[in-house]
């Protein structure tokens, strides 16, 4: 009896391990020359009374930006040592509020169009009183993230039946 059960178990394992379902539908063909990665560039900015504590940065002509794209800006807050003796840049996303020891605060912040980015300081303190460590040679990383306008007039039923949208069941994801 044990031999029959063992043989049946072995046969079941072989049978079910070789089963394979139907292949899914093929994905859309790739289009050559389309860059789906965001692009990044950096700007070195000095803020002072002469420039109104602001600087307009034109997006380089080799970076194509559409009006729907997202612009993110990061400030190089610090550079720390790593374990191998090198350094690691510490980036903070704007807007970034700095609280001063003597009270008050200011922000590194920005606004943008699809052709330029305006970096500026604003705060509840006299910006002329800020030390050069906060105003001179500040490095900003500007990221252009490709995006397109979504259609906000879809119902949930239309979304669920859209073949271009993939839904992920986060409760059953493998770690």
C-alpha atoms as one frame of an Amber mdcrd trajectory, in Angstrom:
protein
   0.000   0.000   0.000   2.876   2.376   0.852   4.454   1.693  -2.543   1.221
   2.533  -4.345   0.830   5.802  -2.394   4.470   6.717  -3.045   4.084   5.939
  -6.741   0.844   7.949  -6.898   2.495  10.920  -5.124   5.478  10.813  -7.498
   3.184  10.609 -10.523   1.151  13.602  -9.207   4.286  15.704  -8.743   5.495
  14.982 -12.278   2.033  15.579 -13.753   1.394  18.919 -12.064   4.919  20.311
 -12.370   4.804  19.964 -16.148   1.493  21.814 -16.553   1.662  25.181 -18.217
  -1.117  27.624 -18.985  -1.837  29.460 -22.195   0.607  32.256 -22.970  -0.771
  35.737 -22.465  -1.330  38.195 -25.268   1.793  39.787 -26.715   2.636  43.293
 -25.548   2.698  46.290 -27.827   5.756  46.491 -30.069   8.511  48.792 -28.894
   9.082  51.980 -30.806  12.731  52.798 -31.559  14.034  56.131 -30.383  11.550
  56.640 -27.549  13.244  57.439 -24.244  11.083  56.413 -21.300  13.670  57.462
 -18.739  13.678  60.859 -17.125  16.583  63.177 -17.792  18.563  65.104 -15.212
  20.860  68.113 -15.239  22.470  70.195 -12.509  22.781  73.922 -11.876  25.141
  75.820  -9.585  23.347  78.866  -8.176  24.368  81.791  -5.978  21.501  83.706
  -4.386  21.997  87.358  -3.430  20.255  90.706  -3.258  21.504  91.550  -6.770
  19.522  88.706  -8.364  16.546  89.059  -6.016  17.478  85.721  -4.394  16.319
  83.899  -7.499  17.769  82.377 -10.647  16.055  81.365 -13.871  17.511  78.146
 -15.282  16.764  77.377 -18.930  16.295  73.681 -19.600  19.094  72.544 -21.961
  18.064  72.256 -25.612  19.119  68.593 -25.747  16.361  67.730 -23.239  12.941
  67.588 -24.847  10.213  68.678 -22.428   6.495  68.505 -23.032   3.964  70.589
 -21.155   2.640  67.450 -19.449   6.074  66.365 -18.143   6.836  66.610 -14.448
   9.753  68.699 -13.183  11.342  67.733  -9.853  14.143  69.705  -8.206  16.598
  68.499  -5.559  19.065  70.504  -3.467  22.503  69.101  -2.630  22.117  69.335
   1.133  25.287  67.566   2.195  28.175  65.383   1.112  29.070  62.567   3.509
  31.895  60.040   3.637  31.209  56.425   2.801  32.940  53.392   4.292  35.467
  53.133   1.451  36.759  56.692   1.927  34.712  58.150  -0.927  31.793  60.528
  -0.689  28.037  60.274  -1.151  25.797  63.179  -2.142  22.727  63.799   0.019
  19.843  65.260  -2.027  16.659  66.822  -0.593  13.568  67.423  -2.694  12.305
  71.004  -2.999  10.659  72.842  -1.450  13.050  72.484   1.490  12.556  74.536
   4.653  15.585  75.516   6.745  14.963  76.487  10.377  17.586  78.896  11.674
  19.096  78.717  15.173  18.220  82.357  15.934  14.600  81.770  14.953  12.862
  82.137  11.648  13.102  80.036   8.558  13.520  80.181   4.801  12.873  77.863
   1.889  14.653  76.759  -1.217  11.779  76.441  -3.666  10.945  76.597  -7.364
   8.347  76.929 -10.060   8.633  75.915 -13.681   7.331  75.934 -17.215   8.233
  73.381 -19.843  11.166  75.574 -20.961  12.697  76.821 -17.697  12.872  76.483
 -13.917  12.909  79.407 -11.482  14.860  78.615  -8.299  14.365  81.053  -5.445
  14.593  81.667  -1.718  11.673  82.837   0.371  11.359  83.178   4.117  10.314
  85.088   7.181  13.850  86.383   7.773  15.936  89.011   6.010  17.498  86.915
   3.247  20.509  89.287   3.238  21.348  87.977   6.719  21.828  84.392   5.505
  25.383  83.134   5.554  27.221  82.239   2.366  26.815  78.557   3.251  23.121
  78.948   2.448  23.415  81.259  -0.563  26.665  80.698  -2.479  27.341  77.879
  -4.935  24.224  75.878  -4.141  23.878  72.808  -6.363  20.458  71.804  -7.651
  19.555  68.681  -9.596  16.635  69.178 -11.953  14.819  66.063 -13.163  12.450
  65.995 -16.117  10.103  63.030 -15.760   8.229  62.094 -18.956   4.466  62.137
 -18.369   1.282  62.551 -20.296  -2.035  63.982 -19.288  -4.453  61.333 -18.042
  -8.092  61.203 -18.972 -10.046  62.146 -15.854 -13.432  61.339 -17.355 -13.119
  57.525 -17.237 -15.418  55.507 -14.996 -14.006  52.676 -12.882 -15.671  50.182
 -15.246 -13.912  51.806 -18.228 -10.606  51.706 -16.363 -11.026  48.035 -15.472
 -11.826  47.103 -19.082  -8.922  49.099 -20.551  -6.418  46.598 -21.952  -3.539
  49.069 -21.628  -3.818  49.246 -17.828  -2.332  46.472 -15.717  -3.656  46.051
 -12.189  -1.449  44.509  -9.525  -2.871  42.623  -6.552  -0.568  43.975  -3.824
  -1.901  41.516  -1.245  -0.543  38.559  -3.216   2.836  39.953  -4.254   5.802
  37.771  -3.465   8.537  39.316  -1.310
